[in-house]
Amino acid sequence: MSDSAEQTTNTPAPKKLSRKQQRRKQQRKQLATALAILAVVVVIIAAVIFYNRWKDDQIETLPQDQRITAVVNGQETEVPPYSACQIGDKDCKPGEPFVLHVGDAKEFTLKIPQDVYDHDWSLLQIFDDPGANAESYFKANEKQEITIQTTSDKKAADGTTPKLAVVEVHTMLIGLDGNGEQTPVGTVWALQVEK
């Protein structure tokens, strides 16, 4: 027989690990697995936190795209803003009031979008007699919709009942300036009420 054949047969068999050594080896494997799982969990949590912070900084609907909904006799109409101007913007021009035909309805309802009702907003009612004009203020989440009478409860000096001419909803929203930076935007919806 050759020397190489003798060497292979004479090599000692691998040493068996003691139970303690086997247990330590198994514990190391378990520790490595646990650390890998922990690392994956940490990465997932960090990704969720990052996404939530990023999402919170995003504006879902810009002020000029917000709509309130006017409901007259069960028929809904979306109303765009009359104006959506950055604070201090002297060049911002309002549009035309939205003409809301109410017919013979005694009242109508305005449904306010969440981006408006989730903070302070106000409602201005202008009648054909200035003495009947009214303004209401609402805190965050106080009202999601409001029903408005087409005539005033007050009587005019001549004894007639003042009729509603214009309704305005005012609020401050977050919009974007020319550079894409967030900025406060005064937003107004104006509805001209007609029969």
C-alpha positions as CSV (number, residue, x, y, z in Angstrom):
1,M,0.0,0.0,0.0
2,S,1.1,3.5,-0.7
3,D,1.9,6.0,2.0
4,S,-1.0,8.2,1.1
5,A,-3.4,5.3,1.7
6,E,-1.9,4.7,5.1
7,Q,-2.2,8.4,6.0
8,T,-5.9,8.5,5.3
9,T,-6.6,5.4,7.4
10,N,-4.4,6.7,10.2
11,T,-6.0,10.1,10.6
12,P,-7.8,10.3,13.8
13,A,-11.6,10.5,13.7
14,P,-13.1,13.9,14.5
15,K,-13.4,14.5,18.1
16,K,-17.0,14.2,19.4
17,L,-18.3,17.4,21.1
18,S,-19.2,17.1,24.7
19,R,-22.8,17.8,25.7
20,K,-21.8,21.2,27.1
21,Q,-20.1,22.1,23.8
22,Q,-23.1,20.9,21.8
23,R,-25.4,23.0,24.0
24,R,-23.2,26.1,23.5
25,K,-23.1,25.6,19.8
26,Q,-26.9,25.3,19.7
27,Q,-27.2,28.4,21.9
28,R,-25.0,30.4,19.5
29,K,-27.2,29.3,16.6
30,Q,-30.3,30.3,18.5
31,L,-28.8,33.7,19.5
32,A,-27.8,34.4,15.8
33,T,-31.3,33.6,14.7
34,A,-32.9,35.8,17.4
35,L,-30.5,38.7,16.5
36,A,-31.5,38.3,12.8
37,I,-35.2,38.4,13.7
38,L,-34.7,41.4,16.0
39,A,-32.8,43.2,13.2
40,V,-35.6,42.6,10.8
41,V,-38.2,43.9,13.3
42,V,-36.1,47.0,14.0
43,V,-35.9,47.7,10.3
44,I,-39.7,47.3,9.8
45,I,-40.5,49.5,12.8
46,A,-38.1,52.2,11.5
47,A,-39.6,52.0,8.1
48,V,-43.2,52.4,9.5
49,I,-42.1,55.4,11.7
50,F,-40.3,57.0,8.7
51,Y,-43.4,56.5,6.4
52,N,-45.8,57.9,9.0
53,R,-43.6,61.0,9.6
54,W,-43.3,61.5,5.8
55,K,-47.1,61.0,5.3
56,D,-47.9,63.5,8.1
57,D,-45.8,66.1,6.2
58,Q,-47.8,65.6,3.0
59,I,-50.8,67.6,2.1
60,E,-53.5,65.3,0.8
61,T,-55.8,67.9,-0.7
62,L,-54.6,71.4,-1.4
63,P,-56.9,74.3,-0.3
64,Q,-57.9,75.2,-3.8
65,D,-59.1,71.6,-4.4
66,Q,-61.2,71.3,-1.2
67,R,-64.9,71.1,-1.7
68,I,-67.8,71.7,0.7
69,T,-71.1,70.0,-0.2
70,A,-74.4,71.9,-0.3
71,V,-77.5,69.8,0.1
72,V,-80.8,71.3,-1.1
73,N,-83.9,69.1,-1.0
74,G,-81.7,66.0,-0.9
75,Q,-79.6,67.0,-3.9
76,E,-75.9,67.4,-3.3
77,T,-73.7,69.9,-5.1
78,E,-70.0,70.3,-4.6
79,V,-68.8,73.9,-4.1
80,P,-65.2,75.0,-4.9
81,P,-63.5,77.7,-2.8
82,Y,-64.3,81.3,-3.6
83,S,-60.7,82.2,-2.7
84,A,-57.6,80.3,-1.4
85,C,-54.9,82.9,-0.8
86,Q,-51.6,82.7,1.0
87,I,-51.5,85.0,4.0
88,G,-50.2,88.4,2.9
89,D,-50.6,87.7,-0.8
90,K,-51.7,91.1,-2.2
91,D,-51.9,89.7,-5.8
92,C,-54.4,86.9,-4.9
93,K,-57.8,87.6,-6.5
94,P,-60.9,85.8,-5.4
95,G,-63.2,84.1,-7.9
96,E,-67.0,84.4,-8.2
97,P,-69.4,83.3,-5.5
98,F,-71.0,79.9,-6.3
99,V,-74.7,80.4,-7.1
100,L,-76.8,78.0,-5.0
101,H,-80.4,77.6,-6.3
102,V,-82.6,76.7,-3.3
103,G,-86.0,77.2,-5.0
104,D,-88.7,77.1,-2.3
105,A,-86.6,75.2,0.2
106,K,-86.8,76.7,3.7
107,E,-83.3,75.4,4.6
108,F,-80.2,73.7,3.2
109,T,-77.3,71.8,4.6
110,L,-73.5,72.4,4.2
111,K,-71.3,69.4,4.7
112,I,-67.8,70.5,5.7
113,P,-64.8,68.4,4.6
114,Q,-62.6,66.9,7.4
115,D,-59.6,69.1,6.5
116,V,-61.8,72.0,7.5
117,Y,-63.9,70.7,10.4
118,D,-60.9,69.2,12.1
119,H,-59.8,72.6,13.2
120,D,-61.4,76.1,13.8
121,W,-63.7,77.5,11.1
122,S,-66.4,80.1,10.9
123,L,-69.7,80.7,9.1
124,L,-71.0,84.1,8.0
125,Q,-74.6,84.5,6.9
126,I,-75.4,87.7,5.0
127,F,-79.1,88.7,4.7
128,D,-80.8,91.3,2.5
129,D,-81.2,93.3,5.8
130,P,-77.8,93.8,7.4
131,G,-79.4,93.8,10.9
132,A,-80.0,90.1,10.5
133,N,-76.5,89.1,9.5
134,A,-74.9,86.4,11.7
135,E,-71.5,84.9,12.2
136,S,-70.8,81.6,14.0
137,Y,-67.5,80.1,15.1
138,F,-66.8,76.4,15.5
139,K,-63.9,74.6,17.3
140,A,-62.2,71.6,15.9
141,N,-64.5,68.6,15.4
142,E,-67.5,70.6,16.8
143,K,-69.6,70.4,13.6
144,Q,-69.2,68.4,10.4
145,E,-72.3,69.8,8.8
146,I,-74.7,72.7,9.4
147,T,-78.3,73.3,8.4
148,I,-79.0,76.9,7.4
149,Q,-82.4,78.6,7.2
150,T,-83.1,80.6,4.0
151,T,-84.9,83.3,6.1
152,S,-83.9,85.0,9.3
153,D,-85.6,84.6,12.7
154,K,-85.3,88.3,13.2
155,K,-87.7,90.8,11.6
156,A,-86.6,93.8,9.6
157,A,-87.5,97.4,10.8
158,D,-90.3,97.4,8.2
159,G,-91.7,94.1,9.6
160,T,-90.6,91.9,6.7
161,T,-88.5,88.7,7.1
162,P,-84.9,89.1,5.9
163,K,-83.9,86.6,3.2
164,L,-80.5,84.9,3.1
165,A,-78.3,86.4,0.3
166,V,-74.8,85.0,0.9
167,V,-73.2,82.3,3.0
168,E,-69.4,82.2,3.6
169,V,-67.3,79.5,5.2
170,H,-63.9,80.7,6.4
171,T,-60.9,78.7,7.5
172,M,-57.1,78.5,7.5
173,L,-55.6,75.5,5.7
174,I,-52.1,74.4,4.8
175,G,-51.1,74.8,1.2
176,L,-47.9,75.1,-0.9
177,D,-46.2,78.3,-2.0
178,G,-44.4,78.8,-5.3
179,N,-41.4,76.8,-4.0
180,G,-43.4,73.8,-2.9
181,E,-43.0,74.8,0.8
182,Q,-46.0,74.5,3.2
183,T,-47.7,77.8,4.0
184,P,-50.9,79.0,5.6
185,V,-53.7,79.7,3.1
186,G,-56.9,81.6,4.0
187,T,-59.7,79.7,2.3
188,V,-63.2,81.0,1.8
189,W,-66.3,79.4,0.2
190,A,-68.9,81.9,-0.8
191,L,-72.4,80.8,-1.8
192,Q,-74.9,83.3,-3.4
193,V,-78.3,82.0,-2.4
194,E,-81.0,82.3,-5.1
195,K,-84.5,81.0,-5.5
